[in-house]
Structures are given as structure tokens and as C-alpha cells.
């Protein structure tokens, strides 16, 4: 009965996380810190509180697909799959897009549960192999992703050789330009106290909202796409090989991102997609949602693995303030909670998609939905980060608009912003920050 009560706490976390996940630009981590404050003021069972948080993460990874599909507000882990999802929406297949993406999350949960018995031994080996080499591995990832970007629409517009060359290089130069601008911003935000002291814990919130959520909402407002009537999905119009391939690729990328410091799910997803030759919209959506789940839930999972207790991800750090796993029974309780909450969240995803959002998106103007989403985003940033956060949001929104306008990767925003941390690992960050006037 006690274990059942703990599982119910996880289910409550799914309900709470679902309410937060459908708000554009909002992340459960924004409320996790406040949840800890509430817990300290009104303490209760710390294990139950920890399982409540994992329920929120599962909901964000699964139910949050709705926001990506119907409201066009991606974050650093969902921009990897956002274009196919919205393409399906404009074809009247938004419900099918949610279902396919949800299958990726279910597949990632199955794989995470499947490797649980070997996790204490498997991740120990990875930790010993990779820890001494974090700096050059992460810098190598950045170099590879910058070099692997291919020109968009190369040679399709200009008739002269110089014109075609300029057209081909326009997206590449824009990508490198965005990377360096984001890197300078990273040195400033991560080294200089931009926010007031009472809001310093939210200094990254306006950055990522400006990079990903606000540009997409603004583009929806000005383009005002016409969303057709959404058809009810009666099945999965995709081969199981595509689903399995996408799930495995996304799980590998998300797990790599969860294990390595600073790397996000989008970066891991691109690396895994290249390594496994993932192609097509179906594999793209499935792998994106699988990577998202493996990244967020997998990072929390690593904190509970016996003999490992690797703290990765904000939710694991928040949990470590109130609870430390004490035995393997805690670990297996977490695994069971992940399994049941994922199934519950998937059911919520299907129900909300079919009976709420697929109807709402056709009855209400998409521009009006986007305007409401923008108002919510501005309110969230102001509440958590204040007027300084809004100013930072304006700056990062300008940066976030460059990739879609010049057809380059949004990943460069994340890579550039976190590149100062990679340099710190290599012992170079402080010197470069001094050159830039950061100290």
C-alpha cells in the first residue's frame, strides 16, 4: 500500500506538470524552486515529493508535445522536431503528429526501464571513460555541428556562379554569426550579475524563452497560417521500422545529452540522427520526442542509479536539496513510477489532443492563439525575472529570429550560449572573459 501511495504522488505530478506544460514557454523547473520553498515551509515525505517532481518531468516530456504541435512554441529540446509537427498540423493531421511523437516517448520509457538492471554497472563504465575528457568532447561536438551544417536551397535561386555561391553560404555564415553572438551573450549572462540578487536563479529563463518560444510565436502572429479542420486519427500511418529506428536514435541522443554536462536534447538528437542516418518526418518526430524524454527523465534517472548518483539536470539538483536516494528499493520505486506515469501522461496526451486542442485550433484564429501565447510568455518572464528579464528577452528574441530567417540551425544558439562553460572546463574561460571585460 505504501508503494501505491508513492505512485499516486507521481500521478499527481503528471497532472500538475500537464497544466504547466501546455503553457507556452514555461518549464516545470521554473516552479520546482518554488516547490522546494513550499516544501521547506510545509514539510512532508521527501520521497513522495521527489516522485511528484518526476511526474512533472514525465508530463513535460509527453504532454508538452501538445504545445509544440498546436501552439508552435518550442524549447531547446523540441525545436529539433517542431517543423514536421506543424507541417502535419497544417495538413489536418495534428492529432496524428501528437500520437507519433507520443510513441517516441513511450519507446524511450520502455528502453529506460529495460536498461535499469544494468544501469549501475553500465553508467559507471561510461563515467570513468568520459569524465577526464569532458572538455574536448564537448568542444568537439560544437566543431562537428558547425562543420556539418549543409547549405539550404543551394543553387536554387541565382543564375550566376557568384550568386549561387552567395546563396549557398548565406545560411552557413548566418549560423556562425549566431554562434558567436550567442557566445558573447553567454560570457555576459554567465559571468556578470545581470539579474537582481533575488532573481538570479532565473537568469537563463529569458534567454531560452527568447531563443525559442518568442520567435516562433511572433512568426505565427505575422504569418497567420490557416489551420484546416483536423482529422481524427484512427491508426498510425507509419511503419514500425520507422518508429523503432526513430525511437532508438532519439534515445541514444537523449541519453548522451543527459549523461554529458551542459549538452541539451536537441544537440544529442542531431548527433544521434547523423550517426544512425535518421530520415523522414516520421522518424524525425519520433526521435525528437524520444530524445526529449530520455534527456529530461534520463537525467533524473541517473541521480537515482545505485552507486552512481550522478546529478544532471535542474530537477535532479532541486531534488538533491531535499532527498538523497538511500537504497536500491528507492531506485526501483522510481523505475516503476516512470513506467506508470508515462502511460498516464500518454493517455492524457491523446485525450487532450483529440477532444480539446484539435477542436480549439480550428475554431479560434491561430493568430489569436499566438497572441495569447505571447502574453503568457511575457507575463511569465516578468513574474520570474522582472523588468531586467524582459529587456534580456528582447535581445535574445532578436537573436532567435535570425535562424528561421536565414534557414540556419537554431542549435547554434544553444551551442554558442553554453560554449563559455566548455571553455571553463578546458581552463580557458576565465582568460577569455577577462579579454571581454567580464571580470
C-alpha positions, 0 to 999 in steps of 0.5 A: 500500500505504501508503494501505491501511495508513492505512485499516486504522488507521481500521478499527481505530478503528471497532472500538475506538470500537464497544466504547466506544460501546455503553457507556452514557454514555461518549464516545470523547473521554473516552479520546482524552486518554488516547490522546494520553498513550499516544501521547506515551509510545509514539510512532508515525505521527501520521497513522495515529493521527489516522485511528484517532481518526476511526474512533472518531468514525465508530463513535460516530456509527453504532454508538452508535445501538445504545445509544440504541435498546436501552439508552435512554441518550442524549447531547446529540446523540441525545436529539433522536431517542431517543423514536421509537427506543424507541417502535419498540423497544417495538413489536418493531421495534428492529432496524428503528429501528437500520437507519433511523437507520443510513441517516441516517448513511450519507446524511450520509457520502455528502453529506460526501464529495460536498461535499469538492471544494468544501469549501475554497472553500465553508467559507471563504465561510461563515467570513468571513460568520459569524465577526464575528457569532458572538455574536448568532447564537448568542444568537439561536438560544437566543431562537428555541428558547425562543420556539418551544417549543409547549405539550404536551397543551394543553387536554387535561386541565382543564375550566376556562379557568384550568386549561387555561391552567395546563396549557398553560404548565406545560411552557413555564415548566418549560423556562425554569426549566431554562434558567436553572438550567442557566445558573447551573450553567454560570457555576459549572462554567465559571468556578470550579475545581470539579474537582481540578487533575488532573481538570479536563479532565473537568469537563463529563463529569458534567454531560452524563452527568447531563443525559442518560444518568442520567435516562433510565436511572433512568426505565427502572429505575422504569418497567420497560417490557416489551420484546416479542420483536423482529422481524427486519427484512427491508426498510425500511418507509419511503419514500425521500422520507422518508429523503432529506428526513430525511437532508438536514435532519439534515445541514444541522443537523449541519453548522451545529452543527459549523461554529458554536462551542459549538452541539451536534447536537441544537440544529442538528437542531431548527433544521434540522427547523423550517426544512425542516418535518421530520415523522414518526418516520421522518424524525425518526430519520433526521435525528437520526442524520444530524445526529449524524454530520455534527456529530461527523465534520463537525467533524473534517472541517473541521480537515482542509479545505485552507486552512481548518483550522478546529478544532471539536470535542474530537477535532479539538483532541486531534488538533491536539496531535499532527498538523497536516494538511500537504497536500491528499493528507492531506485526501483520505486522510481523505475516503476513510477516512470513506467506508470506515469508515462502511460498516464501522461500518454493517455492524457496526451491523446485525450487532450489532443483529440477532444480539446486542442484539435477542436480549439485550433480550428475554431479560434484564429491561430493568430489569436492563439499566438497572441495569447501565447505571447502574453503568457510568455511575457507575463511569465518572464516578468513574474520570474525575472522582472523588468531586467528579464524582459529587456534580456528577452528582447535581445535574445528574441532578436537573436532567435529570429535570425535562424528561421530567417536565414534557414540556419540551425537554431542549435547554434544558439544553444551551442554558442550560449553554453560554449563559455562553460566548455571553455571553463572546463578546458581552463580557458574561460576565465582568460577569455572573459577577462579579454571581454571585460567580464571580470 
